[in-house]
Amino acid sequence: MPFADRLNNVETSAIRELFKLLGKPGIISFAGGFPDSAMFDVEGIKEAVNAALAQDPGAALQYGATEGYNPLREQLAAFMAGKGVKDLAPEGLIVTTGSQQALDLIGKTLIGPGDKVIVEAPTFLATIQCFRLYGADVISAPIDANGVQTDVLEKLIAEHKPKFVYLIPTFGNPSGTLLGLERRKKVLELAIKYQTLIVEDDPYGDLYFNEAPPPSILALSSQVPGSRDWLAHCGTMSKVLSPGLRVGWMVAPPELLAKATMCKQFSDAHTSTFAQATAAQYLKAGRMPATLAHVRKVYAERAQAMGNALRKDLGDAIEFVQPQGGLFVWARLTGAGGKVKDGNELARRAIEKGVAFVPGAPFYANNPDLSTLRLSFATADVAKIEEGIGRLGQAI
């Protein structure tokens, strides 16, 4: 088949390929990035479905506006106001089919062949693939335990003049890091200084364990005059309500929203109106705070159990920062005591012991750190976590 040349820039997801190995009976998987389906508020979603069909079935089941179902846009604006984004009007956002589509629309509207895009090292694998599909030269900005190193980021922006900078500042995937308040403000200052778009991806910001994280970069933009003109923000219901609804949204300058809406018309016409109406009714019913409180408590317990087990069973053969939110532990193998130092090699040994995780290399756009790995604590209970990390200790 005469496939498009742009497909030469990408390959299938290493994570998706790993899932093919997980059919082995009894395997404990820390590989996925999924929320735990056992914690979905099924009753609340049922009530929201029934309300959507009872109150306006024609709108819920019919074609809709590409920009999104207006009652949902209103609820999302109110939801964001509760997180410090006080001046967001419903028309200031569009509804997307998951935040993944928002990122694709950003790539589609902004990236031409050879354009520079800066991402964190490491970052969400699918965005590397997405941006490369549109021809981007993807450049990595280093992170530390406090998120992207803004001094290095500034040098990279000045040197490469990128189309945009893509960040996951709050409990990022895969790193789990939390960008500090002063660095968030610095990012906004850099956006203005270099007139460079910042794309904030925020799928995990509501999944904090103890103290709430700093306000989102979007919320902080009100403190840095002019920065909103250089900021796009992507949100999603997938990690807190249900991935199956495929409801996300994008906040961006009006001209970018207009172009993204035009491109969305070409791809799916609109996000499922039925899913949007369901999400709108769920938010309207006020069930989200209780749902978030529950998942935060469960994930906090699992994150702590995984950290404790890693320290117990792998000791100085592994190093990591205990996560304060999100779904992941990001770790580095030290090779201490002659133990395995390569994440890919450990992944192969781990599968043989009946446990799976994702090696860290695919999360880097350039110069991967082969000693890294990502472990998700989201879908295994404490007993499974302890058993699975015990198996990992045997594999190393």
N, C-alpha and C positions, 0 to 999 in steps of 0.2 A: 504494500500500500504506500502511496506517495504522501507520507505524513508531513505535517508542517515542520519547518526547520526549528521552530522554537521548542519542540519537544526534545531536541538534542540537549537542551540545557538542564533537564530535570530527569529524575528517575523515581520509581515507585518508593513509597514511604518505607523506611527500614522498620518502623514500628508495625505497620500493617503486615509486612513480611514475617515479622517475628510471631505475630498472632497465629500463623499457620502451624507453628510448632507447639501450640498450647493445647492441642487436643489429647495429649497424653493423660490418661486417667490419674487423678489424685494430685495434679500439679497445682501448686499455689502460685498465683500470678500477682506480682507487683508491677506488671508491665503497663497496664492500661492507664489512661488519663481520665477515666470515667468517674462520675459521682456514683455513690452506692444506690442502686435502684430500690433497695429495701427501705430507704429513707424518703422516697418520693411521697408527697402528700396526696395519695390516691383519692381519698375522700374529698379533699378540698378541690382537686382537679375535676372530679365528677360533678361536684356542685357548680363549679365554674362552667363546665360544658352545658349542664342543664340550664343554667341562667342565660348563657349565650343563646341557646336555642329557644328559650321561652321569651326573652325580651325582644330580640330582633333576628329571627331565624333567616329572613331574607338576606340581610347584610352578612351574617355569619357564613352563609353557604354560597354566596354569589361572588363573582369577580369583584375586585376592589382596587383602590387607588395604589399606584406603584409606591408612593411615598409611605403608605401604611394606613391601617385602619385607625381612624381618628380617635375613637375612644381609647385605644391602646396608646397612641401617642400622648394623649392627655395624662393617662396613668403613669407612663414612663417619665414624663416631665415632672410629675409629682414625686415619683420614686427617686429621681435624681435630686430633686430639691431637698428631700430628706437626707441626702448625703452631701449637702453643702453647695449644690449647683443651683443657686437661688434664682437666676435670671434666664432659665431655659424655657422658651415657649415651645408648645407642641410642634409647631412648624420648623423649629430649629433642629429636629432630628428626623431621620427616616428609619423605618423598620426594615430589617434585613433577615434573610433566611440563615439565622445564626450569625455570630460575629465573624465567622469564617467568610461569609459572603461580603461583609463590610470590608474586610481586608482585601478580598479579591477585587472589589469595586475600586478601592484605592489604587491597587496595582494597575487595573485596567485604564483608569482615567489619568494616571500621572506618569507611568513608566513607559519610556520608549527604549529601543535597543541601545545598550551601552550606558544608560543613565545610572548614576550612582545612588545607592540606598544604604544607609547605615543601620545595622541591627546590633543587638547585644550578643556577646559571646559568653555563654551559649544563649540560644533563643528557641522559640517555638518552631519546630521542624517544618510545619506546613507553610509558614510564611516565607521561609527561605525558598521552598519549592515554588510557591505562588509568584514571588517577585522575580525569580529567575525565569519562570515561564514567559513573563512579559519582557524579558531581555535585560533585566537589571544586572549590574555589577554590584554584588552584595559585599559590603565591607563590614568588618567586625569591630565593635568597640568593647574593650575589656570591662568586666565587672569584678567587684569584690563582695565581701559579705554585706555591704550596704548599697548594692546595686551598681548601676553604670558609673564608671569613673568620669565625672563631668569634665575634669581638666583634660583628660585624653580625648574625650568626646569633642571638646571645643577644637582641639588641634585637627581632628579628623574632619570636622565640618569645614574649617577654614581651608584645609588642603583639598578636599574632594568636592566641595559644593554640591552636596547630595540633593536629590529631589525631595527626600524626606528622611527623617530618623524614626525608626520603629522601636518602641519600648514597651515592656511589660513591667511597670514599676512596682506593682503590688503582688508579692508572692508569685513571682514569674514562673512560667513553665519553660524549662525544667528546673531553673536554679532555686526557686523558692525565696529569692532574696527580696528585701523590702527597701526601696529607695527612700532615703531619709528626706526630711522636710526641706532642709537647706539645698540639697541637690535637686529636689523637684523645682524649687524656685529658680535655681541656676539654669535648669533646662528651659524654663520659660524665658529667661533673659537671653539665652543663646538663640532661641527661636526668633526673637525680635532683632537681636544684634546682626544675625546672619540671614534674616528673612528666609528661614528654613522651616518647613512644616514638621511638626512633631505629631506622630501618631501614637496615641496612648491606648493600649489594649488592656482592658480591665475585666477579665473573666473571673478573677479570684478575690477581688477586693472585699467582698462581703463575707469571705470565709476566714475571718481572723479568730484566734483562739482566746486571747486574754484582752490586752488593750487593743482598741481600734487603731488601724494604721493612720498615717497622716492623710489629710484630704487628697483626693485625686488631683492630678495635674490640672484637669478640667476645673475642679472646684477652686483651686488656687489661682487660676488665671484671672479671677476678678481682682486679685491683689497686684497683678502685674499688667498695667494698662497697655492695651494693644496686643497682648499675647494671644487672645482668643482668635485673632485673625490668622494665626499660624499654628492652629491646634485642631486635630481630629481625635475623637474619642469613640472607642468601640466597646459596647457592652453586650451582655447576653443573659438570658434566663437559663441557659443550659446547665450551669453548675449548681444552681440554687433551686430550680423548679423542675425542669425536665429537658434533657437534650432532645427528646423526640418531638417536642413542639417546634424546634428549630426557630426560635424567636430571639433575634438580636436587634441591635440598633446602632446607628452612627450619628454622632453630633459632629458637625463640621461647619466651616464657613459656607455661606449661602451658595457661592459659585461652585464649590466642590460638591455640595449636596445636589445641586441641579445636574451636574454632569454624571454623578453617580446614579441618580434617579433615571436619567436617560439610558445609561448602560444597563441598569437593572431591567428596564422595559424589554430589552433585547434578550435577556437570559431567562427570566421566570415570570415576567409581567408583574407579579407581586408575591409577597410571602403569603402563605395560606391564610385566608381570612378567617377560617374556622379556628386555626391555632391562635391567631391574633385576638379573636374575640374571647377565646378561652383564657388567654393570659390577661386580658383586660379585666375580665370578671374576677379572676383570682386576685389581682392586685386591688381591685375595688373592694373586695370582701375583707381586706385587711388581714389575711392569713400569713403574709410573708414574714413579719417579725417573729412569729412563733416557729415557723419553719426554719428560719435562719438560726434561731437560738438552739434548736435541736441539732441541726447538722454541725454547727460549730462545736458543740459539746462532744459529739461522737468523734468527729475528726480530730479534735484536740487530744482525746484519750488515745486514739490510734497512732497519732504522730508521736506522742510521748512513749507509747509502747514500742514503736519501731526504733526510736532513738535509744531507748534503754537496751533493747535486744542487740542492736548493732554494737553498742559499747561493750556489752557482755560477751557476745559470740565472735566478734571480729577484732575487738581491741584496737591496738595501734596499727593494724593492717588497713584501716579505713579512717578517713577524716571527713567531717561534715559539720554544718551549722544546724543546730536544732531548729526546725521550722516553727514559725509563729503564726502560720496561716497557710491556706492553699491546700494542695493535695499531694505534695511531693517532698521527698528527701533527695537532695542532690549531694553526691558523695564522690570522694576521690580515693583511689587505692594507693597506698603508700609503698607497697612492696616490702614492708617491715618484716623481718624474720624470714626472708626468702619467699613470702607469700606472693600470690598472683598480683601483678600490677597492671595488666591489660584488661580493660573492661569487656572486650569482645571474647577474650579467652575465658574470663570468669563466667560470662553469659552461657557459653557452651557447657562448661562444667556444671553450672547451676541447673540447667535443663536436665542433665543426667541425674541430678539429685532431687528433681521434682519441684524446682522453684524457678521463676522467671522474673527478669527485670529488663530494662532497656539500657544498653551501653550508651555512653554519653556522646560518642563521636558524631552521630548524625545531627546533633543539635548545634553544631558549629558550621558557620558558613565558610570559614577558612581555618587552616591550621588547628585541627581538632586535638583536644586533649584526650588521648586514648586511655588514660587512667580513670576517667570519670564514668559515672553511671547514675541513672534515675530510678528511684524506687517510689511507687505510689502506695500510700497507706489507706486509700479511700475505700476500697471494696472488700478488704479482709478484716474480720473482727480481731480482737486482741489475741485470742488463742491462735488463730491462723498466722497472724503476724509473728508471734513468738516461735511457732513451729517453722515457718518459712525462713526466718532469719537464722534459725538454728541450722537448717539445711544449707543456707548460704555459707555459714561458717564452716561446714564440712567441705564445701566446694572450693573454698579459697586456699 
